[in-house]
Amino acid sequence: MSRTALRSKRIYTGLTAELTDGYVIWEDGKILFAGPAADAEPLLDPQTRILAMDDAFVMPGFHDFHVHLLSGALMERDGILRYAGSEEEAAKMLWEKNKDRRSKTWILGGAWDNFRWPGSKLPSRESLDQYFKDTPVFLLNKECHGAWANSEALRRFNITKETPDPENGSFFRDESGRPTGYVHEAAVIPMLKGILGKMSVEEMADYAESFAEKANTYGITSVGDLPLYGIRGDRAYKLLKDQGRLKVRINFCISLMENLSDILEARAEYTSDLLRFIGVKDFLDGTPMGHTGFMLEPYTDMPDFRSKPMIEPEVLKTRVALMAANNIKVRLHACGDAAVRLGLDAFAYAKETCKDKDLRHCIEHIESISPDDIGRFGQLNVIPSVQPDHLPKYDFDHHPFHRMIGEKRMRYSWPFRSLAEQGAVLAFGTDYPVTELNPLRGIYRAVTRLTDEGEPKDGFSPDERLSVHQSLKAYTAGSAYAAGRETETGILYPGMLADLTVLAGNPFDCALDREKMFNMKVLMTVVGGETVYGG
């Protein structure tokens, strides 16, 4: 691979907040130099390919540490319903996207959000049935903790009035006992597994490739892929890698509850720069928005209810300790404050029994936390893997958290600055397809803590705002550190993999401007020295 030098006046190496007027030079997939123009001269020979992008913003490639790769790609194919303003609009949007399909195979769009709909009413099978009578439809909601199914989908899974609800899940029913078409939490799992279980590795690989292409358009060079309900995509990713079609680094996890032998086998098999096993993951709770987040105190609007954990505490401690004994990172979904504490307690137990192995376990989301637990992240070297675009995005005054958990607990929702100031290393992601894949949305949200309408004044819990440098670092070096890859990616420095993003605008100048951040163009994305987008 020939030597390439990218010339810019605005190079953000990630080492400091200062921008450099100079060059980033790479060869054979690795960075040779990143620094001032005067110091680059000895490396610029007549054969060097020089890319003049003087006014562009050059930075380490974005590393989205929390995506659900396959489910997001499937939703993109059949229809993202995130911005539908009603159940009827969502059903019609899905029909417009799929009306010319001749196949009767499953339609798997989603990302619908009933909190955007009149009365926050949950959807029913009837609205889908009017468009899709014979084609099964299964639509995960925005949080991927519930699904909307039509009658044909329910029929194929033999879900009737007599079907019992699973533990930690339910089939919502009407007054006569018939399933409404809304499926909640654990009831989603066998349906989704049943649908995807019939998909070939080649089909999954095609979807994964389309995801990588989309990620590259946003300047994303690495992702942390998490299994949605234990569904694995590693064989599909390997097929892409072996065929030279994988254009984003995938650092993936599999289920915490898989057989230890299978986990160790995955660790041994997937060790390449492009495709790497980095640990295991599971759910400790659902989400406060669905009253399934496990809380220390009852919900404000349900005074006798605080939900419960999805894994028994003793089972969790034993399992996490087993992983730690085998040098395996654990990532735990925990949205409620009790779930966060449960996860931290399990990591503390593992540290006591297995000593400190620098595994960098992770708590995912942290939508609510007791202030007593914030400092424990730094003490235990547990990574807060957080997604800034989960913060309230519209109509702050009527956000459900006001009535669900109350103002006191809202103060400690997504406490990014407090976590960082008390010693934690933040890793940013999107939770795609829960939110859009664009990292610049997350940067804006972390810096301003404002909704899309600019509410509330000064931002939600404004003392939790981060600087632009802190936010960019969490989306690059922080995620690389969380993945155990800080010696390879996350900063622009000699010897690092040549993963770069080139933006048309400078986030340091416009991070407070929603329109400029959301619409900023990515000019080029480079993975391992190869231009995979733009250029």
C-alpha positions in Angstrom: 0.0 0.0 0.0 1.5 3.4 -1.0 2.3 6.1 1.5 -0.5 8.6 1.9 -0.3 12.1 3.5 -3.5 14.0 4.4 -2.9 17.7 4.7 -5.2 19.8 7.0 -5.1 22.9 9.2 -7.5 21.2 11.7 -6.2 17.9 12.9 -7.6 16.6 16.1 -5.3 13.8 17.3 -7.4 13.0 20.4 -4.4 13.5 22.6 -5.4 17.0 23.6 -8.1 19.5 22.7 -5.7 21.5 20.5 -5.9 21.3 16.8 -2.8 20.9 14.7 -2.0 22.5 11.3 -0.1 19.7 9.6 -0.3 16.2 8.2 -1.5 12.7 9.0 0.7 10.2 7.1 0.1 6.5 6.8 1.5 3.4 5.0 0.6 -0.3 5.0 -2.5 0.4 7.1 -0.7 2.2 10.0 0.0 5.8 10.9 3.6 6.9 10.4 3.1 10.5 11.5 0.5 12.9 12.9 1.7 16.4 13.7 2.9 19.9 12.5 3.6 20.4 8.8 7.2 21.4 9.4 8.0 18.1 11.1 6.4 16.0 8.3 8.8 17.0 5.5 11.3 14.1 5.9 8.4 11.7 5.3 7.1 13.3 2.1 8.9 11.8 -0.9 7.9 12.1 -4.6 5.9 8.8 -4.4 3.8 10.0 -1.5 0.1 10.5 -2.4 -0.9 13.8 -0.9 -4.6 14.6 -0.1 -5.1 18.3 0.3 -8.0 18.9 2.6 -6.9 22.1 4.3 -10.1 23.3 5.8 -11.5 19.9 6.8 -11.6 18.6 10.3 -9.5 15.4 10.6 -10.0 13.1 13.6 -9.7 9.5 14.8 -12.5 7.3 13.3 -15.6 7.2 15.4 -16.0 4.0 17.5 -19.7 3.4 18.2 -19.3 1.1 21.2 -23.0 -0.1 21.4 -24.9 -1.2 18.3 -27.2 -4.0 17.5 -25.9 -4.5 14.0 -28.2 -7.1 12.4 -31.4 -5.9 13.9 -30.6 -2.4 12.7 -29.8 -3.5 9.2 -33.1 -5.5 9.0 -35.1 -2.5 10.2 -33.4 -0.3 7.5 -34.5 -2.8 4.8 -38.2 -2.9 5.7 -38.8 0.5 7.3 -37.6 2.7 10.1 -40.7 4.2 11.8 -39.0 6.4 14.4 -40.6 9.6 13.3 -44.1 8.4 12.7 -46.6 10.6 14.6 -49.3 8.0 15.1 -50.0 4.3 14.9 -51.9 4.9 11.7 -49.1 6.9 10.1 -46.6 4.2 11.1 -48.6 1.4 9.5 -49.1 3.4 6.3 -45.3 4.2 6.2 -44.6 0.5 6.4 -47.0 -0.2 3.6 -45.6 2.4 1.3 -42.1 1.0 1.9 -43.2 -2.6 1.3 -46.3 -2.6 -1.0 -44.4 -3.7 -4.1 -42.9 -6.8 -2.4 -44.0 -10.0 -4.0 -42.6 -12.2 -1.3 -44.6 -13.2 1.7 -41.5 -13.4 3.9 -41.3 -11.5 7.2 -41.4 -7.7 7.3 -39.0 -6.6 10.1 -39.0 -2.8 10.2 -39.4 -1.0 13.5 -38.0 1.7 15.8 -41.5 3.0 16.4 -42.1 5.2 19.4 -45.6 5.2 20.9 -44.6 8.1 23.2 -44.7 10.3 20.0 -48.3 9.2 19.4 -51.6 10.7 20.7 -52.1 9.5 24.3 -48.9 7.3 24.1 -51.3 4.5 23.1 -49.7 1.1 22.3 -50.4 -0.2 18.8 -52.6 -3.1 17.8 -52.6 -5.8 15.2 -55.7 -4.4 13.5 -53.8 -1.3 12.1 -51.3 -3.6 10.4 -53.9 -6.1 9.3 -55.6 -3.6 7.0 -52.4 -3.5 5.0 -50.8 -6.9 5.6 -53.3 -9.7 5.7 -51.1 -12.6 4.6 -47.6 -11.3 5.2 -46.3 -11.6 8.7 -45.1 -8.4 10.3 -42.9 -8.1 13.4 -41.7 -4.6 14.4 -39.4 -4.0 17.3 -40.1 -0.7 19.1 -37.6 2.1 19.6 -36.1 0.6 22.7 -36.1 -3.0 21.2 -37.9 -4.2 24.4 -41.3 -4.6 22.8 -42.7 -5.5 19.4 -45.8 -4.9 17.3 -47.1 -7.9 15.4 -50.0 -8.4 13.0 -52.5 -11.3 13.1 -50.5 -13.4 10.6 -47.4 -13.1 12.8 -49.3 -14.2 15.9 -50.8 -17.1 13.9 -47.4 -18.4 12.8 -46.3 -18.5 16.4 -49.6 -20.0 17.6 -50.2 -17.1 20.0 -53.8 -17.2 21.1 -56.0 -16.4 24.1 -54.7 -19.5 25.8 -51.0 -18.8 25.3 -49.4 -18.1 28.8 -47.2 -15.2 29.3 -43.5 -16.0 29.8 -41.6 -15.0 32.9 -40.5 -11.3 32.6 -42.7 -10.9 29.5 -46.2 -10.6 28.3 -48.6 -10.7 25.3 -50.9 -7.7 25.8 -54.6 -8.6 25.5 -57.9 -6.9 24.9 -61.0 -7.2 27.1 -61.9 -10.5 25.6 -58.4 -12.0 26.3 -57.3 -12.0 22.7 -53.7 -10.8 22.0 -53.6 -7.2 20.9 -50.5 -7.5 18.8 -48.2 -5.8 21.3 -45.6 -8.2 22.7 -43.5 -7.1 25.7 -39.9 -8.0 27.0 -39.3 -11.7 27.3 -42.2 -12.6 25.0 -40.3 -10.9 22.2 -37.3 -13.3 22.4 -38.6 -16.6 21.0 -40.4 -14.8 18.2 -37.3 -12.9 17.0 -35.1 -15.9 17.4 -37.6 -18.0 15.4 -37.7 -15.5 12.6 -33.9 -14.9 12.3 -33.1 -18.6 12.9 -34.3 -19.3 9.4 -32.1 -16.7 7.8 -28.9 -18.0 6.0 -25.4 -16.8 6.8 -25.2 -15.3 3.3 -28.4 -13.3 3.9 -27.1 -12.1 7.3 -23.7 -11.2 5.6 -25.5 -9.0 3.1 -27.3 -7.1 5.8 -24.1 -6.7 7.8 -22.4 -5.3 4.7 -25.1 -2.8 4.2 -24.7 -1.7 7.8 -21.0 -1.2 7.4 -21.6 0.9 4.3 -24.1 3.1 6.3 -21.7 3.3 9.3 -18.9 4.5 7.0 -21.0 7.4 5.7 -21.2 8.6 9.3 -17.4 8.4 9.8 -17.6 5.2 11.9 -14.6 2.9 11.6 -15.3 0.6 14.6 -18.4 -0.7 16.4 -19.1 -2.7 19.5 -21.8 -5.2 18.4 -24.0 -6.6 21.1 -26.3 -9.7 20.7 -30.0 -8.8 20.8 -31.6 -11.6 22.8 -28.6 -13.8 22.2 -28.8 -13.8 18.4 -25.3 -14.1 17.0 -23.9 -12.7 13.8 -20.3 -13.7 13.9 -20.4 -16.3 11.1 -21.9 -13.7 8.8 -19.2 -11.2 9.8 -16.5 -13.8 9.2 -17.8 -14.5 5.8 -17.6 -10.8 5.0 -14.0 -10.6 6.3 -12.9 -13.7 4.4 -14.3 -12.2 1.2 -12.7 -8.9 1.8 -16.1 -7.1 2.1 -15.8 -6.0 5.8 -15.2 -2.3 5.9 -15.8 -1.6 9.6 -14.0 -3.1 12.6 -16.5 -5.2 14.6 -15.7 -5.9 18.3 -18.5 -8.2 19.2 -19.9 -9.9 22.3 -22.1 -13.1 22.7 -24.5 -14.0 25.4 -23.3 -14.2 29.0 -25.3 -17.4 29.4 -23.8 -19.3 26.5 -21.8 -22.4 27.4 -18.3 -21.5 28.6 -16.8 -23.8 26.0 -18.5 -21.9 23.2 -17.4 -18.6 24.7 -13.8 -19.7 24.9 -14.1 -21.1 21.3 -15.3 -17.7 20.1 -12.4 -15.9 21.9 -9.9 -18.2 20.3 -11.4 -18.0 16.8 -12.0 -14.2 16.4 -8.8 -12.3 17.0 -8.2 -10.3 13.8 -7.9 -6.5 13.5 -11.2 -6.4 11.7 -13.2 -9.0 13.6 -12.6 -9.6 17.3 -14.5 -11.3 20.2 -14.3 -9.0 23.2 -16.7 -10.4 25.8 -20.2 -11.4 26.8 -23.4 -9.4 27.5 -26.8 -9.8 29.1 -29.8 -7.9 30.5 -30.2 -7.1 34.1 -33.5 -5.2 33.5 -35.7 -3.6 30.9 -36.2 0.2 30.8 -37.9 2.7 33.0 -39.9 3.9 30.0 -41.6 0.5 30.0 -41.8 0.2 33.8 -39.4 -2.7 33.5 -36.3 -0.9 34.7 -35.3 -2.3 38.1 -35.5 0.5 40.6 -34.3 1.0 44.2 -37.5 2.7 45.1 -41.0 2.3 43.6 -41.9 4.2 40.4 -43.5 7.5 41.2 -46.5 6.7 39.1 -46.7 3.1 40.4 -46.1 3.5 44.2 -46.1 -0.3 44.9 -43.9 -1.4 42.0 -40.2 -1.2 41.3 -39.9 -4.1 38.8 -37.3 -6.9 39.4 -34.0 -8.1 37.9 -33.9 -10.4 35.0 -31.1 -12.5 36.5 -31.1 -13.6 40.1 -28.4 -11.8 42.1 -26.6 -14.9 43.2 -26.7 -16.4 39.7 -25.3 -13.2 38.3 -22.4 -13.0 40.8 -21.4 -16.6 40.2 -21.6 -16.2 36.4 -19.6 -12.9 36.4 -17.0 -14.4 38.6 -16.7 -17.4 36.2 -16.1 -15.0 33.3 -13.6 -13.0 35.3 -11.7 -16.2 36.2 -11.4 -16.9 32.5 -10.4 -13.3 31.6 -13.6 -12.5 29.8 -15.2 -9.0 29.8 -18.8 -8.7 30.9 -21.2 -6.1 29.6 -24.5 -5.7 31.5 -27.6 -3.8 30.4 -28.8 -1.8 33.4 -31.2 1.1 33.0 -32.7 1.3 36.5 -30.7 2.4 39.5 -31.2 -0.9 41.3 -30.0 -2.8 38.2 -26.9 -0.5 38.0 -26.1 -1.3 41.7 -26.7 -5.1 41.1 -24.2 -5.0 38.2 -21.6 -3.1 40.2 -22.0 -5.5 43.1 -21.4 -8.5 40.8 -18.3 -6.8 39.4 -17.0 -6.0 42.9 -17.6 -9.7 43.9 -15.6 -10.9 40.9 -12.8 -8.5 41.7 -12.6 -9.8 45.2 -12.6 -13.4 44.2 -10.5 -13.2 41.0 -8.3 -10.2 41.8 -8.1 -7.2 39.5 -7.5 -8.3 36.0 -8.2 -5.1 34.2 -11.0 -6.6 32.2 -12.9 -3.3 31.9 -16.4 -4.7 32.5 -19.2 -2.4 31.3 -22.5 -1.2 32.5 -24.7 -0.2 29.6 -27.1 2.8 29.5 -27.3 4.0 33.2 -30.6 5.8 32.7 -30.9 6.1 36.4 -28.4 5.7 39.2 -28.0 6.4 42.9 -25.4 9.1 43.6 -23.9 6.6 46.0 -22.9 4.4 43.1 -21.4 7.0 40.8 -17.9 6.8 42.3 -17.8 3.0 42.2 -17.3 3.0 38.4 -13.9 4.6 38.8 -13.0 2.5 41.8 -13.8 -0.8 40.1 -12.6 0.3 36.6 -16.0 -0.4 35.2 -16.8 1.4 32.0 -20.0 3.5 31.7 -21.0 2.6 28.2 -23.6 5.3 27.5 -25.5 6.7 24.6 -26.0 10.5 24.7 -28.8 10.5 22.1 -31.0 8.6 24.6 -31.4 11.9 26.5 -34.8 13.6 26.0 -35.0 14.6 22.4 -38.4 16.3 22.2 -41.1 17.9 24.5 -39.0 17.9 27.6 -41.8 19.2 29.9 -43.9 16.1 29.0 -41.1 13.6 29.0 -42.4 10.4 30.8 -39.6 10.4 33.3 -41.2 13.3 35.1 -44.1 11.2 36.2 -42.4 7.8 36.1 -39.4 8.4 38.3 -39.8 12.0 39.5 -37.5 15.0 39.5 -35.1 13.8 42.2 -34.1 10.7 40.3 -34.1 12.5 37.0 -31.2 14.6 38.3 -29.1 11.4 38.2 -30.3 10.3 34.7 -27.3 9.9 32.3 -24.8 11.6 34.7 -21.9 11.8 32.3 -19.8 14.5 33.9 -20.2 13.1 37.4 -19.0 9.7 36.2 -16.0 11.2 34.4 -15.1 13.5 37.3 -15.1 10.5 39.7 -12.6 8.5 37.7 -14.6 6.6 35.1 -13.6 6.3 31.4 -16.7 7.0 29.3 -17.4 5.0 26.1 -20.0 6.5 23.8 -22.3 4.7 21.3 -25.8 5.0 19.8 -27.6 1.8 20.7 -28.5 1.8 17.0 -31.3 1.1 15.9 -32.7 2.5 19.1 -31.4 5.9 18.0 -29.9 7.1 14.7 -26.4 6.0 13.8 -25.0 9.5 13.5 -22.3 10.1 16.2 -22.5 13.9 15.8 -26.0 13.8 17.2 -24.5 12.2 20.4 -21.8 14.9 20.5 -24.4 17.6 20.4 -26.5 16.0 23.0 -23.6 15.4 25.4 -22.4 19.0 25.1 -25.8 20.7 25.3 -28.2 18.2 27.0 -30.9 20.0 25.0 -33.9 18.5 23.1 -34.3 19.1 19.4 -36.4 22.1 20.3 -33.6 23.6 22.5 -35.3 22.6 25.8 -34.9 23.0 28.7 -33.1 26.3 29.0 -29.4 25.7 29.8 -29.9 21.9 29.3 -31.2 19.0 31.2 -29.1 18.7 34.5 -26.7 21.2 32.9 -23.9 20.4 35.4 -23.7 17.0 33.6 -22.7 18.6 30.3 -19.4 17.6 28.8 -16.9 19.6 26.7 -16.4 18.9 23.0 -13.1 17.3 23.7 -14.5 15.0 26.4 -17.3 14.0 24.1 -15.1 13.3 21.1 -12.7 11.4 23.3 -15.5 9.2 24.6 -16.5 8.4 21.0 -12.9 7.5 20.0 -10.3 6.8 22.6 -12.8 5.9 25.3 -14.5 3.3 23.2 -11.2 1.9 22.1 -10.1 1.6 25.8 -13.4 -0.1 26.7 -12.8 -2.6 23.9 -9.2 -3.2 25.0 -7.9 -1.7 21.8 -6.4 1.5 23.0 -2.9 0.6 21.6 -4.4 0.1 18.1 -7.2 2.7 17.6 -8.8 5.8 19.2 -6.0 8.4 18.6 -3.9 9.6 15.7 -0.4 8.6 16.6 2.5 6.7 15.0 2.0 3.0 15.1 -1.8 3.1 15.4 -4.1 1.7 12.8 -4.9 4.2 10.2 -8.6 4.8 11.0 -9.6 8.3 10.3 -12.7 10.5 9.8 -12.7 13.7 7.9 -15.6 16.2 8.6 -16.6 19.2 6.6 -17.2 21.2 9.8 -15.3 21.8 13.1 -17.2 20.5 16.1 -15.3 22.8 18.4 -16.8 25.7 16.5 -20.4 24.5 16.1 -21.2 21.9 18.8 -23.9 24.1 20.2 -25.6 24.4 16.8 -28.0 21.5 16.4 -28.6 22.1 12.6 -24.9 22.3 11.8 -24.1 19.2 13.9 -26.9 17.0 12.7 -26.3 17.9 9.0 -22.5 18.0 9.0 -21.1 16.1 6.1 -18.5 13.4 6.4 -16.0 14.0 3.6 -14.0 10.8 4.0 -13.7 7.7 6.1 -10.5 5.6 6.2 -10.2 2.1 7.8 -6.8 0.6 8.0 -5.4 3.1 5.4 -8.2 2.2 2.9 -10.7 4.9 1.9 -14.1 3.3 2.5 -16.2 6.4 2.0 -15.7 9.7 0.1 -12.2 10.8 -0.7 
